[in-house]
């Protein structure tokens, strides 16, 4: 998606896939779920199937997972910032801010 449509469309695609999974409880590993979503963004069913069967993005996905594990991602939701540990788990925004401030250098704590 990103290679063909850019970051904005890739983000919107990820949002739609996440909505299907988390809100509609759809099995996004199924062709009949993922292909219609991709087609809404101009990616053909044959492009999806070719990428799927060739495992075209496996190295990228594996690297993404490895990077997440290195910074402490162990579940969802997880939020990350450069040079910081991930904040993992559903929590109020005030708790996220508190965790970030506790990890920040002294000059950033206010």
LOKOL-220606 format. One record per atom (N, C-alpha, C, O): x, y, z negated; atom name; residue number from 0; residue in one letter. Coordinates in nm, 3 decimals, decimal comma. Layout:
BEGIN
+---------+---------+---------+------+-----+-----+
!       x !       y !       z ! atom !   n ! res !
+---------+---------+---------+------+-----+-----+
!       X !       Y !       Z !   CA ! NUM !   A !
...
+---------+---------+---------+------+-----+-----+
//
This chain:
BEGIN
+---------+---------+---------+------+-----+-----+
!       x !       y !       z ! atom !   n ! res !
+---------+---------+---------+------+-----+-----+
!   0,084 !  -0,119 !   0,000 !    N !   0 !   X !
!   0,000 !   0,000 !   0,000 !   CA !   0 !   X !
!   0,088 !   0,125 !   0,000 !    C !   0 !   X !
!   0,069 !   0,214 !   0,083 !    O !   0 !   X !
!   0,183 !   0,132 !  -0,092 !    N !   1 !   X !
!   0,267 !   0,252 !  -0,103 !   CA !   1 !   X !
!   0,344 !   0,277 !   0,027 !    C !   1 !   X !
!   0,354 !   0,391 !   0,072 !    O !   1 !   X !
!   0,398 !   0,170 !   0,087 !    N !   2 !   X !
!   0,478 !   0,185 !   0,209 !   CA !   2 !   X !
!   0,393 !   0,239 !   0,324 !    C !   2 !   X !
!   0,441 !   0,318 !   0,405 !    O !   2 !   X !
!   0,268 !   0,198 !   0,331 !    N !   3 !   X !
!   0,182 !   0,241 !   0,441 !   CA !   3 !   X !
!   0,107 !   0,370 !   0,414 !    C !   3 !   X !
!   0,083 !   0,449 !   0,505 !    O !   3 !   X !
!   0,070 !   0,393 !   0,288 !    N !   4 !   X !
!  -0,020 !   0,504 !   0,258 !   CA !   4 !   X !
!   0,035 !   0,610 !   0,164 !    C !   4 !   X !
!  -0,023 !   0,718 !   0,151 !    O !   4 !   X !
!   0,147 !   0,582 !   0,096 !    N !   5 !   X !
!   0,206 !   0,681 !   0,005 !   CA !   5 !   X !
!   0,162 !   0,662 !  -0,139 !    C !   5 !   X !
!   0,077 !   0,579 !  -0,171 !    O !   5 !   X !
!   0,224 !   0,742 !  -0,227 !    N !   6 !   X !
!   0,202 !   0,728 !  -0,371 !   CA !   6 !   X !
!   0,058 !   0,758 !  -0,413 !    C !   6 !   X !
!   0,002 !   0,687 !  -0,497 !    O !   6 !   X !
!  -0,002 !   0,860 !  -0,356 !    N !   7 !   X !
!  -0,138 !   0,896 !  -0,396 !   CA !   7 !   X !
!  -0,238 !   0,786 !  -0,369 !    C !   7 !   X !
!  -0,318 !   0,750 !  -0,456 !    O !   7 !   X !
!  -0,233 !   0,732 !  -0,251 !    N !   8 !   X !
!  -0,324 !   0,622 !  -0,216 !   CA !   8 !   X !
!  -0,291 !   0,496 !  -0,295 !    C !   8 !   X !
!  -0,381 !   0,421 !  -0,333 !    O !   8 !   X !
!  -0,163 !   0,472 !  -0,319 !    N !   9 !   X !
!  -0,123 !   0,356 !  -0,398 !   CA !   9 !   X !
!  -0,179 !   0,367 !  -0,539 !    C !   9 !   X !
!  -0,227 !   0,268 !  -0,595 !    O !   9 !   X !
!  -0,175 !   0,486 !  -0,596 !    N !  10 !   X !
!  -0,232 !   0,507 !  -0,729 !   CA !  10 !   X !
!  -0,382 !   0,484 !  -0,730 !    C !  10 !   X !
!  -0,435 !   0,423 !  -0,823 !    O !  10 !   X !
!  -0,450 !   0,535 !  -0,629 !    N !  11 !   X !
!  -0,595 !   0,516 !  -0,620 !   CA !  11 !   X !
!  -0,629 !   0,368 !  -0,602 !    C !  11 !   X !
!  -0,725 !   0,320 !  -0,660 !    O !  11 !   X !
!  -0,550 !   0,297 !  -0,522 !    N !  12 !   X !
!  -0,570 !   0,154 !  -0,504 !   CA !  12 !   X !
!  -0,553 !   0,081 !  -0,638 !    C !  12 !   X !
!  -0,636 !  -0,003 !  -0,674 !    O !  12 !   X !
!  -0,446 !   0,112 !  -0,711 !    N !  13 !   X !
!  -0,423 !   0,049 !  -0,842 !   CA !  13 !   X !
!  -0,537 !   0,079 !  -0,937 !    C !  13 !   X !
!  -0,578 !  -0,008 !  -1,015 !    O !  13 !   X !
!  -0,588 !   0,200 !  -0,931 !    N !  14 !   X !
!  -0,702 !   0,237 !  -1,016 !   CA !  14 !   X !
!  -0,824 !   0,150 !  -0,982 !    C !  14 !   X !
!  -0,891 !   0,099 !  -1,072 !    O !  14 !   X !
!  -0,851 !   0,132 !  -0,854 !    N !  15 !   X !
!  -0,965 !   0,051 !  -0,813 !   CA !  15 !   X !
!  -0,947 !  -0,096 !  -0,851 !    C !  15 !   X !
!  -1,043 !  -0,162 !  -0,892 !    O !  15 !   X !
!  -0,824 !  -0,147 !  -0,838 !    N !  16 !   X !
!  -0,797 !  -0,286 !  -0,878 !   CA !  16 !   X !
!  -0,815 !  -0,300 !  -1,029 !    C !  16 !   X !
!  -0,874 !  -0,397 !  -1,076 !    O !  16 !   X !
!  -0,764 !  -0,203 !  -1,104 !    N !  17 !   X !
!  -0,779 !  -0,207 !  -1,250 !   CA !  17 !   X !
!  -0,926 !  -0,200 !  -1,290 !    C !  17 !   X !
!  -0,970 !  -0,272 !  -1,380 !    O !  17 !   X !
!  -1,002 !  -0,115 !  -1,223 !    N !  18 !   X !
!  -1,145 !  -0,107 !  -1,251 !   CA !  18 !   X !
!  -1,213 !  -0,241 !  -1,225 !    C !  18 !   X !
!  -1,295 !  -0,286 !  -1,305 !    O !  18 !   X !
!  -1,179 !  -0,304 !  -1,113 !    N !  19 !   X !
!  -1,238 !  -0,434 !  -1,082 !   CA !  19 !   X !
!  -1,208 !  -0,536 !  -1,192 !    C !  19 !   X !
!  -1,296 !  -0,611 !  -1,235 !    O !  19 !   X !
!  -1,083 !  -0,536 !  -1,237 !    N !  20 !   X !
!  -1,041 !  -0,633 !  -1,338 !   CA !  20 !   X !
!  -1,100 !  -0,602 !  -1,476 !    C !  20 !   X !
!  -1,162 !  -0,689 !  -1,538 !    O !  20 !   X !
!  -1,080 !  -0,479 !  -1,524 !    N !  21 !   X !
!  -1,115 !  -0,446 !  -1,661 !   CA !  21 !   X !
!  -1,263 !  -0,413 !  -1,680 !    C !  21 !   X !
!  -1,320 !  -0,442 !  -1,786 !    O !  21 !   X !
!  -1,325 !  -0,352 !  -1,581 !    N !  22 !   X !
!  -1,464 !  -0,309 !  -1,596 !   CA !  22 !   X !
!  -1,563 !  -0,409 !  -1,538 !    C !  22 !   X !
!  -1,666 !  -0,439 !  -1,599 !    O !  22 !   X !
!  -1,529 !  -0,461 !  -1,421 !    N !  23 !   X !
!  -1,620 !  -0,554 !  -1,353 !   CA !  23 !   X !
!  -1,586 !  -0,700 !  -1,383 !    C !  23 !   X !
!  -1,659 !  -0,790 !  -1,342 !    O !  23 !   X !
!  -1,477 !  -0,723 !  -1,456 !    N !  24 !   X !
!  -1,432 !  -0,858 !  -1,493 !   CA !  24 !   X !
!  -1,412 !  -0,947 !  -1,371 !    C !  24 !   X !
!  -1,439 !  -1,067 !  -1,375 !    O !  24 !   X !
!  -1,365 !  -0,888 !  -1,263 !    N !  25 !   X !
!  -1,341 !  -0,960 !  -1,138 !   CA !  25 !   X !
!  -1,204 !  -1,028 !  -1,143 !    C !  25 !   X !
!  -1,111 !  -0,978 !  -1,207 !    O !  25 !   X !
!  -1,193 !  -1,140 !  -1,077 !    N !  26 !   X !
!  -1,066 !  -1,213 !  -1,067 !   CA !  26 !   X !
!  -0,988 !  -1,155 !  -0,949 !    C !  26 !   X !
!  -1,010 !  -1,194 !  -0,834 !    O !  26 !   X !
!  -0,899 !  -1,062 !  -0,978 !    N !  27 !   X !
!  -0,827 !  -0,991 !  -0,871 !   CA !  27 !   X !
!  -0,724 !  -1,079 !  -0,800 !    C !  27 !   X !
!  -0,660 !  -1,034 !  -0,705 !    O !  27 !   X !
!  -0,708 !  -1,203 !  -0,844 !    N !  28 !   X !
!  -0,620 !  -1,296 !  -0,772 !   CA !  28 !   X !
!  -0,694 !  -1,364 !  -0,658 !    C !  28 !   X !
!  -0,634 !  -1,437 !  -0,579 !    O !  28 !   X !
!  -0,823 !  -1,339 !  -0,648 !    N !  29 !   X !
!  -0,905 !  -1,402 !  -0,543 !   CA !  29 !   X !
!  -0,911 !  -1,312 !  -0,419 !    C !  29 !   X !
!  -0,930 !  -1,191 !  -0,428 !    O !  29 !   X !
!  -0,896 !  -1,377 !  -0,303 !    N !  30 !   X !
!  -0,901 !  -1,307 !  -0,175 !   CA !  30 !   X !
!  -1,028 !  -1,224 !  -0,161 !    C !  30 !   X !
!  -1,023 !  -1,109 !  -0,117 !    O !  30 !   X !
!  -1,142 !  -1,282 !  -0,200 !    N !  31 !   X !
!  -1,270 !  -1,213 !  -0,180 !   CA !  31 !   X !
!  -1,285 !  -1,090 !  -0,269 !    C !  31 !   X !
!  -1,376 !  -1,010 !  -0,249 !    O !  31 !   X !
!  -1,196 !  -1,073 !  -0,366 !    N !  32 !   X !
!  -1,197 !  -0,954 !  -0,450 !   CA !  32 !   X !
!  -1,097 !  -0,851 !  -0,398 !    C !  32 !   X !
!  -1,132 !  -0,734 !  -0,381 !    O !  32 !   X !
!  -0,975 !  -0,893 !  -0,374 !    N !  33 !   X !
!  -0,868 !  -0,798 !  -0,342 !   CA !  33 !   X !
!  -0,876 !  -0,745 !  -0,199 !    C !  33 !   X !
!  -0,844 !  -0,628 !  -0,174 !    O !  33 !   X !
!  -0,918 !  -0,828 !  -0,106 !    N !  34 !   X !
!  -0,921 !  -0,784 !   0,034 !   CA !  34 !   X !
!  -1,018 !  -0,667 !   0,056 !    C !  34 !   X !
!  -0,979 !  -0,569 !   0,120 !    O !  34 !   X !
!  -1,142 !  -0,673 !   0,006 !    N !  35 !   X !
!  -1,230 !  -0,557 !   0,026 !   CA !  35 !   X !
!  -1,175 !  -0,428 !  -0,035 !    C !  35 !   X !
!  -1,195 !  -0,319 !   0,020 !    O !  35 !   X !
!  -1,108 !  -0,439 !  -0,147 !    N !  36 !   X !
!  -1,048 !  -0,320 !  -0,208 !   CA !  36 !   X !
!  -0,940 !  -0,265 !  -0,115 !    C !  36 !   X !
!  -0,936 !  -0,145 !  -0,088 !    O !  36 !   X !
!  -0,853 !  -0,352 !  -0,068 !    N !  37 !   X !
!  -0,746 !  -0,309 !   0,023 !   CA !  37 !   X !
!  -0,803 !  -0,249 !   0,152 !    C !  37 !   X !
!  -0,752 !  -0,149 !   0,202 !    O !  37 !   X !
!  -0,907 !  -0,310 !   0,203 !    N !  38 !   X !
!  -0,968 !  -0,260 !   0,328 !   CA !  38 !   X !
!  -1,024 !  -0,119 !   0,311 !    C !  38 !   X !
!  -1,023 !  -0,041 !   0,406 !    O !  38 !   X !
!  -1,074 !  -0,086 !   0,193 !    N !  39 !   X !
!  -1,123 !   0,051 !   0,168 !   CA !  39 !   X !
!  -1,011 !   0,153 !   0,183 !    C !  39 !   X !
!  -1,036 !   0,271 !   0,205 !    O !  39 !   X !
!  -0,887 !   0,106 !   0,170 !    N !  40 !   X !
!  -0,771 !   0,195 !   0,182 !   CA !  40 !   X !
!  -0,699 !   0,177 !   0,315 !    C !  40 !   X !
!  -0,587 !   0,224 !   0,332 !    O !  40 !   X !
!  -0,765 !   0,109 !   0,410 !    N !  41 !   X !
!  -0,710 !   0,096 !   0,543 !   CA !  41 !   X !
!  -0,607 !  -0,015 !   0,560 !    C !  41 !   X !
!  -0,534 !  -0,016 !   0,659 !    O !  41 !   X !
!  -0,598 !  -0,107 !   0,465 !    N !  42 !   X !
!  -0,507 !  -0,221 !   0,476 !   CA !  42 !   X !
!  -0,591 !  -0,341 !   0,520 !    C !  42 !   X !
!  -0,691 !  -0,375 !   0,456 !    O !  42 !   X !
!  -0,551 !  -0,403 !   0,629 !    N !  43 !   X !
!  -0,631 !  -0,512 !   0,685 !   CA !  43 !   X !
!  -0,620 !  -0,639 !   0,602 !    C !  43 !   X !
!  -0,524 !  -0,660 !   0,528 !    O !  43 !   X !
!  -0,721 !  -0,724 !   0,617 !    N !  44 !   X !
!  -0,720 !  -0,854 !   0,550 !   CA !  44 !   X !
!  -0,598 !  -0,935 !   0,593 !    C !  44 !   X !
!  -0,539 !  -1,005 !   0,511 !    O !  44 !   X !
!  -0,561 !  -0,927 !   0,720 !    N !  45 !   X !
!  -0,446 !  -1,004 !   0,766 !   CA !  45 !   X !
!  -0,316 !  -0,953 !   0,704 !    C !  45 !   X !
!  -0,227 !  -1,032 !   0,674 !    O !  45 !   X !
!  -0,304 !  -0,821 !   0,683 !    N !  46 !   X !
!  -0,186 !  -0,767 !   0,614 !   CA !  46 !   X !
!  -0,178 !  -0,816 !   0,470 !    C !  46 !   X !
!  -0,070 !  -0,850 !   0,422 !    O !  46 !   X !
!  -0,292 !  -0,818 !   0,401 !    N !  47 !   X !
!  -0,296 !  -0,866 !   0,263 !   CA !  47 !   X !
!  -0,256 !  -1,014 !   0,260 !    C !  47 !   X !
!  -0,173 !  -1,054 !   0,179 !    O !  47 !   X !
!  -0,314 !  -1,093 !   0,347 !    N !  48 !   X !
!  -0,287 !  -1,236 !   0,348 !   CA !  48 !   X !
!  -0,142 !  -1,267 !   0,385 !    C !  48 !   X !
!  -0,081 !  -1,357 !   0,326 !    O !  48 !   X !
!  -0,086 !  -1,194 !   0,480 !    N !  49 !   X !
!   0,054 !  -1,215 !   0,518 !   CA !  49 !   X !
!   0,145 !  -1,184 !   0,400 !    C !  49 !   X !
!   0,235 !  -1,262 !   0,369 !    O !  49 !   X !
!   0,123 !  -1,070 !   0,335 !    N !  50 !   X !
!   0,205 !  -1,034 !   0,220 !   CA !  50 !   X !
!   0,191 !  -1,137 !   0,108 !    C !  50 !   X !
!   0,288 !  -1,172 !   0,042 !    O !  50 !   X !
!   0,071 !  -1,186 !   0,089 !    N !  51 !   X !
!   0,041 !  -1,284 !  -0,015 !   CA !  51 !   X !
!   0,116 !  -1,415 !   0,012 !    C !  51 !   X !
!   0,184 !  -1,467 !  -0,075 !    O !  51 !   X !
!   0,102 !  -1,466 !   0,133 !    N !  52 !   X !
!   0,162 !  -1,596 !   0,167 !   CA !  52 !   X !
!   0,314 !  -1,591 !   0,176 !    C !  52 !   X !
!   0,382 !  -1,690 !   0,149 !    O !  52 !   X !
!   0,368 !  -1,476 !   0,212 !    N !  53 !   X !
!   0,514 !  -1,461 !   0,220 !   CA !  53 !   X !
!   0,575 !  -1,425 !   0,085 !    C !  53 !   X !
!   0,697 !  -1,419 !   0,072 !    O !  53 !   X !
!   0,490 !  -1,400 !  -0,014 !    N !  54 !   X !
!   0,538 !  -1,354 !  -0,146 !   CA !  54 !   X !
!   0,626 !  -1,230 !  -0,127 !    C !  54 !   X !
!   0,729 !  -1,214 !  -0,193 !    O !  54 !   X !
!   0,584 !  -1,145 !  -0,037 !    N !  55 !   X !
!   0,662 !  -1,030 !   0,005 !   CA !  55 !   X !
!   0,704 !  -0,939 !  -0,111 !    C !  55 !   X !
!   0,813 !  -0,881 !  -0,108 !    O !  55 !   X !
!   0,621 !  -0,926 !  -0,209 !    N !  56 !   X !
!   0,649 !  -0,832 !  -0,317 !   CA !  56 !   X !
!   0,693 !  -0,900 !  -0,447 !    C !  56 !   X !
!   0,704 !  -0,834 !  -0,550 !    O !  56 !   X !
!   0,717 !  -1,029 !  -0,442 !    N !  57 !   X !
!   0,758 !  -1,101 !  -0,563 !   CA !  57 !   X !
!   0,882 !  -1,042 !  -0,629 !    C !  57 !   X !
!   0,882 !  -1,023 !  -0,751 !    O !  57 !   X !
!   0,989 !  -1,011 !  -0,554 !    N !  58 !   X !
!   1,107 !  -0,954 !  -0,621 !   CA !  58 !   X !
!   1,077 !  -0,820 !  -0,690 !    C !  58 !   X !
!   1,128 !  -0,793 !  -0,798 !    O !  58 !   X !
!   0,994 !  -0,738 !  -0,627 !    N !  59 !   X !
!   0,959 !  -0,609 !  -0,685 !   CA !  59 !   X !
!   0,876 !  -0,628 !  -0,812 !    C !  59 !   X !
!   0,900 !  -0,562 !  -0,913 !    O !  59 !   X !
!   0,780 !  -0,718 !  -0,806 !    N !  60 !   X !
!   0,695 !  -0,744 !  -0,923 !   CA !  60 !   X !
!   0,779 !  -0,804 !  -1,036 !    C !  60 !   X !
!   0,765 !  -0,763 !  -1,152 !    O !  60 !   X !
!   0,865 !  -0,899 !  -1,004 !    N !  61 !   X !
!   0,950 !  -0,960 !  -1,106 !   CA !  61 !   X !
!   1,040 !  -0,856 !  -1,173 !    C !  61 !   X !
!   1,056 !  -0,859 !  -1,294 !    O !  61 !   X !
!   1,097 !  -0,765 !  -1,095 !    N !  62 !   X !
!   1,182 !  -0,660 !  -1,150 !   CA !  62 !   X !
!   1,101 !  -0,566 !  -1,239 !    C !  62 !   X !
!   1,149 !  -0,523 !  -1,344 !    O !  62 !   X !
!   0,980 !  -0,534 !  -1,198 !    N !  63 !   X !
!   0,892 !  -0,447 !  -1,275 !   CA !  63 !   X !
!   0,860 !  -0,511 !  -1,410 !    C !  63 !   X !
!   0,863 !  -0,443 !  -1,513 !    O !  63 !   X !
!   0,828 !  -0,640 !  -1,409 !    N !  64 !   X !
!   0,799 !  -0,712 !  -1,533 !   CA !  64 !   X !
!   0,922 !  -0,714 !  -1,623 !    C !  64 !   X !
!   0,912 !  -0,690 !  -1,743 !    O !  64 !   X !
!   1,036 !  -0,744 !  -1,566 !    N !  65 !   X !
!   1,161 !  -0,748 !  -1,644 !   CA !  65 !   X !
!   1,191 !  -0,612 !  -1,707 !    C !  65 !   X !
!   1,227 !  -0,605 !  -1,825 !    O !  65 !   X !
!   1,175 !  -0,506 !  -1,631 !    N !  66 !   X !
!   1,199 !  -0,372 !  -1,684 !   CA !  66 !   X !
!   1,103 !  -0,341 !  -1,799 !    C !  66 !   X !
!   1,143 !  -0,282 !  -1,900 !    O !  66 !   X !
!   0,978 !  -0,379 !  -1,784 !    N !  67 !   X !
!   0,880 !  -0,357 !  -1,890 !   CA !  67 !   X !
!   0,916 !  -0,431 !  -2,017 !    C !  67 !   X !
!   0,907 !  -0,376 !  -2,127 !    O !  67 !   X !
!   0,956 !  -0,556 !  -2,003 !    N !  68 !   X !
!   0,995 !  -0,635 !  -2,121 !   CA !  68 !   X !
!   1,115 !  -0,574 !  -2,192 !    C !  68 !   X !
!   1,122 !  -0,577 !  -2,315 !    O !  68 !   X !
!   1,207 !  -0,519 !  -2,116 !    N !  69 !   X !
!   1,327 !  -0,457 !  -2,176 !   CA !  69 !   X !
!   1,293 !  -0,338 !  -2,266 !    C !  69 !   X !
!   1,363 !  -0,312 !  -2,363 !    O !  69 !   X !
!   1,186 !  -0,266 !  -2,233 !    N !  70 !   X !
!   1,151 !  -0,148 !  -2,313 !   CA !  70 !   X !
!   1,038 !  -0,176 !  -2,411 !    C !  70 !   X !
!   0,986 !  -0,083 !  -2,474 !    O !  70 !   X !
!   0,999 !  -0,302 !  -2,425 !    N !  71 !   X !
!   0,903 !  -0,338 !  -2,528 !   CA !  71 !   X !
!   0,761 !  -0,360 !  -2,485 !    C !  71 !   X !
!   0,674 !  -0,375 !  -2,571 !    O !  71 !   X !
!   0,732 !  -0,363 !  -2,357 !    N !  72 !   X !
!   0,595 !  -0,388 !  -2,312 !   CA !  72 !   X !
!   0,563 !  -0,535 !  -2,339 !    C !  72 !   X !
!   0,631 !  -0,626 !  -2,292 !    O !  72 !   X !
!   0,457 !  -0,556 !  -2,417 !    N !  73 !   X !
!   0,414 !  -0,692 !  -2,449 !   CA !  73 !   X !
!   0,265 !  -0,710 !  -2,428 !    C !  73 !   X !
!   0,210 !  -0,817 !  -2,457 !    O !  73 !   X !
!   0,198 !  -0,607 !  -2,377 !    N !  74 !   X !
!   0,055 !  -0,614 !  -2,356 !   CA !  74 !   X !
!   0,006 !  -0,489 !  -2,287 !    C !  74 !   X !
!   0,086 !  -0,405 !  -2,243 !    O !  74 !   X !
!  -0,124 !  -0,476 !  -2,276 !    N !  75 !   X !
!  -0,185 !  -0,360 !  -2,214 !   CA !  75 !   X !
!  -0,282 !  -0,298 !  -2,312 !    C !  75 !   X !
!  -0,338 !  -0,370 !  -2,394 !    O !  75 !   X !
!  -0,305 !  -0,169 !  -2,306 !    N !  76 !   X !
!  -0,232 !  -0,077 !  -2,221 !   CA !  76 !   X !
!  -0,091 !  -0,053 !  -2,274 !    C !  76 !   X !
!  -0,064 !  -0,072 !  -2,393 !    O !  76 !   X !
!  -0,005 !  -0,012 !  -2,186 !    N !  77 !   X !
!   0,132 !   0,023 !  -2,221 !   CA !  77 !   X !
!   0,169 !   0,150 !  -2,147 !    C !  77 !   X !
!   0,142 !   0,165 !  -2,028 !    O !  77 !   X !
!   0,231 !   0,241 !  -2,219 !    N !  78 !   X !
!   0,273 !   0,368 !  -2,159 !   CA !  78 !   X !
!   0,422 !   0,384 !  -2,182 !    C !  78 !   X !
!   0,474 !   0,352 !  -2,289 !    O !  78 !   X !
!   0,490 !   0,434 !  -2,082 !    N !  79 !   X !
!   0,634 !   0,449 !  -2,095 !   CA !  79 !   X !
!   0,683 !   0,583 !  -2,045 !    C !  79 !   X !
!   0,621 !   0,645 !  -1,958 !    O !  79 !   X !
!   0,794 !   0,627 !  -2,100 !    N !  80 !   X !
!   0,860 !   0,750 !  -2,061 !   CA !  80 !   X !
!   1,008 !   0,721 !  -2,046 !    C !  80 !   X !
!   1,059 !   0,629 !  -2,110 !    O !  80 !   X !
!   1,078 !   0,796 !  -1,963 !    N !  81 !   X !
!   1,221 !   0,770 !  -1,944 !   CA !  81 !   X !
!   1,298 !   0,772 !  -2,076 !    C !  81 !   X !
!   1,278 !   0,858 !  -2,161 !    O !  81 !   X !
!   1,386 !   0,674 !  -2,090 !    N !  82 !   X !
!   1,476 !   0,664 !  -2,205 !   CA !  82 !   X !
!   1,405 !   0,650 !  -2,340 !    C !  82 !   X !
!   1,456 !   0,694 !  -2,442 !    O !  82 !   X !
!   1,288 !   0,591 !  -2,339 !    N !  83 !   X !
!   1,211 !   0,569 !  -2,462 !   CA !  83 !   X !
!   1,152 !   0,429 !  -2,461 !    C !  83 !   X !
!   1,135 !   0,368 !  -2,355 !    O !  83 !   X !
!   1,121 !   0,380 !  -2,580 !    N !  84 !   X !
!   1,050 !   0,253 !  -2,591 !   CA !  84 !   X !
!   0,906 !   0,274 !  -2,545 !    C !  84 !   X !
!   0,852 !   0,385 !  -2,555 !    O !  84 !   X !
!   0,845 !   0,171 !  -2,495 !    N !  85 !   X !
!   0,706 !   0,179 !  -2,453 !   CA !  85 !   X !
!   0,615 !   0,189 !  -2,575 !    C !  85 !   X !
!   0,647 !   0,138 !  -2,682 !    O !  85 !   X !
!   0,503 !   0,256 !  -2,557 !    N !  86 !   X !
!   0,397 !   0,259 !  -2,657 !   CA !  86 !   X !
!   0,293 !   0,161 !  -2,607 !    C !  86 !   X !
!   0,235 !   0,179 !  -2,499 !    O !  86 !   X !
!   0,268 !   0,057 !  -2,687 !    N !  87 !   X !
!   0,182 !  -0,053 !  -2,643 !   CA !  87 !   X !
!   0,060 !  -0,064 !  -2,733 !    C !  87 !   X !
!   0,071 !  -0,057 !  -2,855 !    O !  87 !   X !
!  -0,055 !  -0,081 !  -2,671 !    N !  88 !   X !
!  -0,178 !  -0,104 !  -2,746 !   CA !  88 !   X !
!  -0,273 !   0,013 !  -2,738 !    C !  88 !   X !
!  -0,233 !   0,128 !  -2,718 !    O !  88 !   X !
!  -0,400 !  -0,018 !  -2,754 !    N !  89 !   X !
!  -0,504 !   0,084 !  -2,752 !   CA !  89 !   X !
!  -0,502 !   0,158 !  -2,884 !    C !  89 !   X !
!  -0,511 !   0,096 !  -2,991 !    O !  89 !   X !
!  -0,492 !   0,289 !  -2,878 !    N !  90 !   X !
!  -0,486 !   0,371 !  -3,000 !   CA !  90 !   X !
!  -0,533 !   0,511 !  -2,968 !    C !  90 !   X !
!  -0,535 !   0,551 !  -2,851 !    O !  90 !   X !
!  -0,572 !   0,586 !  -3,071 !    N !  91 !   X !
!  -0,612 !   0,724 !  -3,048 !   CA !  91 !   X !
!  -0,495 !   0,807 !  -2,995 !    C !  91 !   X !
!  -0,380 !   0,777 !  -3,027 !    O !  91 !   X !
!  -0,522 !   0,909 !  -2,916 !    N !  92 !   X !
!  -0,415 !   0,994 !  -2,862 !   CA !  92 !   X !
!  -0,325 !   1,052 !  -2,972 !    C !  92 !   X !
!  -0,205 !   1,068 !  -2,951 !    O !  92 !   X !
!  -0,382 !   1,083 !  -3,088 !    N !  93 !   X !
!  -0,301 !   1,139 !  -3,196 !   CA !  93 !   X !
!  -0,194 !   1,040 !  -3,242 !    C !  93 !   X !
!  -0,084 !   1,082 !  -3,280 !    O !  93 !   X !
!  -0,223 !   0,911 !  -3,240 !    N !  94 !   X !
!  -0,126 !   0,809 !  -3,278 !   CA !  94 !   X !
!  -0,015 !   0,800 !  -3,174 !    C !  94 !   X !
!   0,102 !   0,781 !  -3,210 !    O !  94 !   X !
!  -0,048 !   0,813 !  -3,048 !    N !  95 !   X !
!   0,053 !   0,813 !  -2,942 !   CA !  95 !   X !
!   0,149 !   0,930 !  -2,962 !    C !  95 !   X !
!   0,271 !   0,914 !  -2,955 !    O !  95 !   X !
!   0,093 !   1,048 !  -2,987 !    N !  96 !   X !
!   0,175 !   1,167 !  -3,010 !   CA !  96 !   X !
!   0,266 !   1,145 !  -3,131 !    C !  96 !   X !
!   0,384 !   1,178 !  -3,125 !    O !  96 !   X !
!   0,212 !   1,091 !  -3,238 !    N !  97 !   X !
!   0,291 !   1,066 !  -3,359 !   CA !  97 !   X !
!   0,407 !   0,971 !  -3,328 !    C !  97 !   X !
!   0,519 !   0,996 !  -3,371 !    O !  97 !   X !
!   0,380 !   0,865 !  -3,257 !    N !  98 !   X !
!   0,486 !   0,770 !  -3,222 !   CA !  98 !   X !
!   0,593 !   0,834 !  -3,135 !    C !  98 !   X !
!   0,713 !   0,810 !  -3,154 !    O !  98 !   X !
!   0,552 !   0,915 !  -3,041 !    N !  99 !   X !
!   0,650 !   0,982 !  -2,955 !   CA !  99 !   X !
!   0,733 !   1,082 !  -3,034 !    C !  99 !   X !
!   0,854 !   1,091 !  -3,013 !    O !  99 !   X !
!   0,671 !   1,156 !  -3,123 !    N ! 100 !   X !
!   0,744 !   1,253 !  -3,205 !   CA ! 100 !   X !
!   0,842 !   1,183 !  -3,298 !    C ! 100 !   X !
!   0,953 !   1,233 !  -3,320 !    O ! 100 !   X !
!   0,803 !   1,070 !  -3,353 !    N ! 101 !   X !
!   0,892 !   0,996 !  -3,443 !   CA ! 101 !   X !
!   1,014 !   0,941 !  -3,371 !    C ! 101 !   X !
!   1,117 !   0,918 !  -3,434 !    O ! 101 !   X !
!   1,004 !   0,920 !  -3,243 !    N ! 102 !   X !
!   1,115 !   0,868 !  -3,165 !   CA ! 102 !   X !
!   1,197 !   0,978 !  -3,099 !    C ! 102 !   X !
!   1,308 !   0,953 !  -3,053 !    O ! 102 !   X !
!   1,143 !   1,099 !  -3,095 !    N ! 103 !   X !
!   1,208 !   1,210 !  -3,025 !   CA ! 103 !   X !
!   1,328 !   1,262 !  -3,103 !    C ! 103 !   X !
!   1,331 !   1,250 !  -3,226 !    O ! 103 !   X !
!   1,426 !   1,318 !  -3,033 !    N ! 104 !   X !
!   1,537 !   1,385 !  -3,103 !   CA ! 104 !   X !
!   1,485 !   1,499 !  -3,190 !    C ! 104 !   X !
!   1,378 !   1,555 !  -3,162 !    O ! 104 !   X !
!   1,558 !   1,533 !  -3,294 !    N ! 105 !   X !
!   1,516 !   1,637 !  -3,389 !   CA ! 105 !   X !
!   1,470 !   1,766 !  -3,322 !    C ! 105 !   X !
!   1,371 !   1,825 !  -3,365 !    O ! 105 !   X !
!   1,541 !   1,810 !  -3,219 !    N ! 106 !   X !
!   1,507 !   1,938 !  -3,159 !   CA ! 106 !   X !
!   1,370 !   1,936 !  -3,091 !    C ! 106 !   X !
!   1,314 !   2,042 !  -3,063 !    O ! 106 !   X !
!   1,315 !   1,816 !  -3,063 !    N ! 107 !   X !
!   1,185 !   1,808 !  -2,997 !   CA ! 107 !   X !
!   1,070 !   1,791 !  -3,097 !    C ! 107 !   X !
!   0,954 !   1,804 !  -3,060 !    O ! 107 !   X !
!   1,102 !   1,764 !  -3,222 !    N ! 108 !   X !
!   0,996 !   1,744 !  -3,323 !   CA ! 108 !   X !
!   0,948 !   1,880 !  -3,372 !    C ! 108 !   X !
!   1,027 !   1,961 !  -3,422 !    O ! 108 !   X !
!   0,821 !   1,903 !  -3,359 !    N ! 109 !   X !
!   0,766 !   2,031 !  -3,406 !   CA ! 109 !   X !
!   0,632 !   2,011 !  -3,468 !    C ! 109 !   X !
!   0,570 !   2,107 !  -3,513 !    O ! 109 !   X !
+---------+---------+---------+------+-----+-----+
//
